[in-house]
Amino acid sequence: MTQLDRPLRLAVVGHTNTGKTSLLRTLTRDPQFGKVEDHPGTTRHVEGARLLVEGTAVVELFDTPGMEDGMALLDYLEQLAPASERIDGPERIRRFLDSPESQRRFEQEARVLRKLLDCDAGLYVVDVRDPVLGKHKDELAVLASCGHPLLPVLNFTHSPEQRLASWRDALARLGLHATVEFDTVAPALDGEAQLCDKLALLMDRYAPALQRLKQDVAEQRQLRHDDAMRLVAELLIDAAAFRLSCQPEQDAIKTATQELRKRVRAREEACVRALLKRYNFSRRDFPTHSLPLEGERWGMDLFHPQALKEVGIHVGKGMAAGAMAGATVDVFMAGISLGAATVVGAAAGGLWQSVDKLGKRILGRLQGYQEISVDDNVLRLLALRQLVLVRALEQRGHAAQTPIALQADLGKQDKGWGRRNLPEVLIEARSQPQWSALADDHQATARRQEALRLLARELAQDEAVLQ
């Protein structure tokens, strides 16, 4: 096998606790890779992962233990091979690997250097929150002795404690002018693309393969986004179309309202679970979405009037602001709220032509039944919460350890859904109760599928505004 027939092999190296394993978790989108903890020396051996394009490995990554004593190792290397011997860096490293100390005092460093010699290049992960110290410079001098290209990956760049400028200057003084910013907790959307581009500059013979990887990463990101918008559209269609019939007595309306709230909450819960799964996250990443039927959700219950006000959705007087907030009692027919007298006239008139589809609903209304449906404001809140969650998932690295918290983001958003009219397809869904998967007579009609497609496209435009 020639060099270009095999994947680009990269050793992920650096000081202890700088985020080497975190980098691999985020690049592979695998939160289970390795072990991530907030103390030094978590990785004690070499682990590997592959980045695939259409089932073929393009890049192989090897997670290595942290370098702990670069200063002492550099002194030891000078003792093993004085400058007067005029041997090159790789030979000096090999001499060290053959020495007894490579299996004793410097056992961990020996694992790192052996793997770097075996690879094509190294990704040197830097925690830019740390001050630049002499040990880092000596560590880099040892790694450079392996004779392979090193690309510094600047981690935790979003932290308020970052020392990005100091690190860039220090790396440049050591001859490492090509660097890439890649925050493993909150990576930029184009972070992987930047990494591929920088690697292609250093390893130009692998540039075509890295370009294929870059394109595949972009395509997969778009697919995830399209799937997410479809999941949110399905939630909104199900909620908008769903309605429950009940007698007009107060107790019956209260019971139906509680049942409607229960089902809509459960439907949103299912959507959240599906979004987490699609982005390869778990309940640990967003634990607040799991809740009892009463209480708080994302900081405030879905049907509480204050939840609407928190995100700029203004509720008026009456039912939406009272004890039945979030539920509308409709004398509902064909999507139009009508007075009781109008219902009788409409039933005797032209709408009677739709008796095949609406006959049971009309008959029920004439017999004194009313229908409970989700208020428009709740639909707006449902949409906004899912869009903000999708944005958070797309900006979250798979090494992140703290749960997603969206209440602050929700409170800042008023970019359209808080005040706008509902999309036409949701208004249409109001008149199509069979579109709701929550309904017993659910029908996945061709028109419902088209409505989902149109709504997903409109949601994608709104989600882009929230960026």
N, C-alpha and C positions, 0 to 999 in steps of 0.2 A: 504494500500500500504506500503510495507516494504521500508527501506531506499535504498536498491539496485534496487528496481523497479522504482524509480524516477530518474530524471536527477541530476547530480551534480550541486548544486546551489552555485554560486560564486557572492559575492558582490565586485564590483570594487570601491575601496576606495582610499583616499589619500588627499593631500593638494589641494587647489584650483589651477586650471590652470596647472595641470601636464600632462594632456592628457588622462583622464579617458574615456571621450566620444570618443576620437580619437582611443583608443584601441578597443572599441566595433565596431566602424566603420570598422576598418581594419580586425578584426576577422570575422565579418559578411559580409564583402565585400559590405557594404551598405553605400555609401557616404551621404545618407539622414538621417541616424540615428542621433537623438539628435540634438544638436546645438554646433558647434565648432567656437569659436571666441578667439582672442588673448587678453582676459582680464579676470580677476578672476570672479568666481561666475556665470558662464554661465548656468550651470545645477543647477536648483533650486528644483528639485524633483527627484524621483526615476523612471527610465525607465528600461525596460527589453528587452532582446533578447534571442533567442535560437539558438544553434548550432545543426544541424540535421544530422543524418546519415540514409539514405534510408527512409526519412520521419519521423523518430523518434527522439525526442529531447534527446540529450546526455548530454548537458551542458546548464544550464540557467544562464545568466549573467545579473546583475542588476547594472546599472549606478547610482551612488549616488552623491549628492552635495559634494562640496569640504569642507574639514575641515578648518576652518578659525581661530579658537582661541583655539588650543589644550592646550596651557599653562594655560590659565584661567580655562578651563574645568577640567584639572588635579587638580588644586587647589580646585575647587569646589567639586570634587569627594572626596578629602581628608577631606573636611569639613562635607560632608554628611555621610561618613563612616570612622571614624578614625581607624588607624591601630590596636588600642586596641580592636576593635570589632571582629577582626579576621574573617571577611567574605571574600569569594573568589571574584575574579574579575567579573564574570558574575552577581553575586548578587549585587555587587556595581554598575554596569551599570544599572541593573533593578531599583535599588533605585533611580538613577538619572533620568531614564525615567519616573518615577512616580512623580517626583518633579515639581513644577511650572516653574522652570527655563528651563526645557526641551521644554516648549512651548513659551518661551520668548527669553532670551538672547542666549541660546544654541539650538534654534529650528533646525537649519541646522545640527549641530552635532548630535542631537537626531535622525534625519532621518537616518543618516549614521549608527549609532550604532544599531538602531532598525533593520535595514536590515541585518547588519552583524550577529546579534544574530539569525536571521531567516534563515541564510544561513549555508552551510557546511564549507566554507572557504572564505578568502578574497584575492583579488589581489590588493596589495598596489602599486599604480603607482607612480613612482618617476621621476621627471624631473631632470636628472643628470647634467643639466646646472646650477642648483641652488647650492649655497653653503650649506653645512650641518649645520643647525642651531639648537638651543635649541628647537624651536617650533616643528621641525620635530621629535625630540626624544620624546618630551612630547606627541605628537600626536600618535606616535607608541605605547607608553606606555598605552594610553587610548584604542587604538584599540586592543592591546594584552589582555586587561582586559576582552574582550568578550569571551576569551577561545577558539577561533577557529584558525586554522592554517592561517598564512599570508605568501603569496609568493610575495616578492617585484619584480615588473616589471620595469626594468630600461629603461626609455624612452629617446628619443633624443640622443642616444649614438653616432650617426654619426656627431653630431655638433662639430665644433672646440672648443666650450666653455665647452665641457663635463668635468665633474669631477668624472669620473667613479671610479677611484681608491679610492677617498675619500669616496664615498658613499658605496662602498663594505666594506671598513674598518669600517665605522660607523655602518652599518647594522650588521656586524659580532659581533661587541661589544655589540649589543642589542640582540644577540642570533639568528639573522636571517642569517643563513649561506647559505641557498638555495635561489638563485636569478636567474632571467632570463633576458637577454638583448633582448628587443623587441622595436625597433624603429618604432613607428606607422606611420611615414612619409615615411621611406625607410626600411621596414622590410627585414630581411634576408630571402632567399628562404625557409630555414628550420626553420624560426622563430616560426611558429605554432607548428611544431614538437617538438622543444625544450620546448615550453610552456607545451605541453601535457606530455612530459617526466617528467618535474619538478613537475607538479601537481600529476602525478601518484606516485611519491616518497612520497609526503606529504599525499595523500589520496589513499593509496594502495587498499582499497576496491573498488575504482572506476577505478583501473588500466585497466581492460579489456575494459570498455567503452571508456576510453581515448585512448587506443590503436586502437580501431575501428575508432575513430574520426581522429586520426593521419593518419591512412591508407587512409581514405576517402579524407582528405585534399590533400594528395599526389596524389591520383588518379584524383581528380578534377583539380589539377594544371597541370597534364600531359594532360588531355583532352583539357584544354584551350590552352595549347601549341600546341598540334596537330592541333586543329582547326585554330589557328593563322597561322601555316605553310601552311595549306591548302588554307587559304584566300590569302596569299602572292603568293603561286604558281598559283592560278587562275588569279591574277593580271598579273603576268609575262607571262603566256601563252596567255592571251587576248592581251597584248601589243605586244608580239613577233609575233603573228600570224596576227595581224591586218594590213591591207594595203588598200590604196585608189588609184584608177586609175585616171589618168588625161592625157590630151593632153600634148605634150612636150613643149608647149609654156611657157615662163617664168611666165606670169600672172597666168596661170592655175596651174603650179607647186606651186607657192606661195599660192594660195587659198587652194589647197589640203593640203599643209604643215600646214597651220594655222588650218584647220579642224582636221587634225591628232593630232596636239598638244592639241587642245581643248578636243578631246575625250579621249586622254590618261591622261591628267590632271584630267578630271572628273572621269575616272576609278580609278586613284590613290586615289582621294578624297573619292570615295565609299569604297575602301579598308580600308582607315584610319578610316572612320566612323564605319565600321564593326568590326575592331580591338578594337576600344574604347568600343563598345557595348559588345563585347565578354568578355572584362575584367571589365565590369561594370563601365566604366568611361564615361565622357561626353565631349562635346565641350569645356566646361570651363577648363578641364584638359589639352587640347591641342588645344587652339584657333587658333594657327598659321596655322593649316592645311586648314582653310577656307580662300579662297583668290579669287581675280578676275582673269580673264584669263591672264592678263599681270601683272608683278610685282614680288614680292619676295615670296618664299615659303620655309619654314624651313631655312630662311636666304638667299636663293638663288633660282631663278626659275629653275624648272626641266630641261628646255631645254637650259639654258644659259651655254656656255662653261666653265665659271668660276665655276659653280656648280660642274662640273665633276672634275676640278682640285682641288677644295677644299677637296675632299675626296680621292685624289690620283688616280683618273681615268684619264689617260693621253690621250689627244686627239691629233690627228695628224693634218697635214695641210689639207686644202680643206674644203669640205662641213661641216664636224663635228665641225670645228673650226670657221666657217664663219657665215653668216647671217642665214643659214638654219640649225644651230647646232641642233643635235638630230634627224634629219630626213635624211633618206637615199633615194635617187632616184634610184630605181632599174629597169633595164630591167630584170625582175625577172620571173623565171620559175622553178618550182620544187625545190625551195630553193636555186638555184644557180644563181649568178649574171653573166650575159652573155653579150657579145658584140652584137650589132645589127645583124652583119653578122652571128654570131653563132646561133642566135635565128631562123633565116630563115632556116639554115641547120638542126637544131634540130627539128623544126616544121615539116620538110619534112622527118625526120628520125624516130628513135626509140621512141622519146617522144610523137610522134603523137599517139602512142598506148594508152596513158592516156587521150585521148580526152574527155572521159566522165567527168573526174574530172577537167582537165586543159583546155579543149577546149575553153571555153569562155575567159580565160586569154591569151591563145596563140593567139586566133583570135584578141583580143583587142590589143596585142602587135604588130601583123602584120599590124593592122590598124593604128599604130602610137601612141598607148597609152603607158604611163609609169606608174609605181606603186611607191607610196610613203610608206615607212615603217619606223618603229622606229629604230634608230641606236643602235648597240650593246652596246655602252657606256651608253645610256640612260637606257637600261635594267639593266646594272650593277648598276647604281645609284638608280633605282627603288628598286632593291633587297636590296641594302645596307640600304636605308632609312627605309624600312619596318622592316628589321631585328633589326636595332637599336631602332626603335619605340617599337617593341615587347619586347625587353630587358628592356626598360624603364618602360613599363606597368607592367611587371612581378616583377619589383623591387620597385614599387610605392605602398604606403599605401593609403587606401581610406580616410584617414584623411588629406592627403596633400592638402595644400591651394594654393601653387604656381604652375603656369602652367609648363608643361613639356617643356624643352628647349633642342633641340637635336643638334643644329648646332655645338657646341663644340665637342660633341661625334662623329658626322659625320666626322669632320675634323681630328680626331685622328685615324680613322679606315682605315687601308689598309691591311686587313688580308686575301686577296684573291680576293674579287670581283673587286677590283681596277685594277687588272692585269690579272686575270685568263681568260681562254677560257670559253665561255658560256657552260653551261651543255648541254649534247647531246639532251635532250628533248626540250630545247629551240631552238636549231638548227633545230630539226625536225619540231617544230611549225612554223618556218619560211616558210616551204613548205606546211602548212596546214591552209590556211586563214579561212577555215570554222570552225576551232577550236576557233576562237575569238568570245566572246560574244558581241563584238562591231560590228561584221559583220551582215549584213542583212540575210545571209544564214547560220547563226551559227548552228552547229550540235554537240550535246553532245555525240560523239561516244565513244565506249568502249575503243578505243585506246587513246582518249583524257583523259578519266578518269584514265587510267593506267599512262599516262604521268604526270598527276597531282599528283598521288600518289608518283611516283618516284622523281619528283621535290620537293615535300614537304619533303620527307625524306632527300634529299640532302641539302635543305635549313636548316633543323633542325641541321644537322652536322655543317653547316657554322655558324649558330646562336650560337652554343655551343662554337665555336672558339672566338666569339666576347665577351664572358663573361669576 
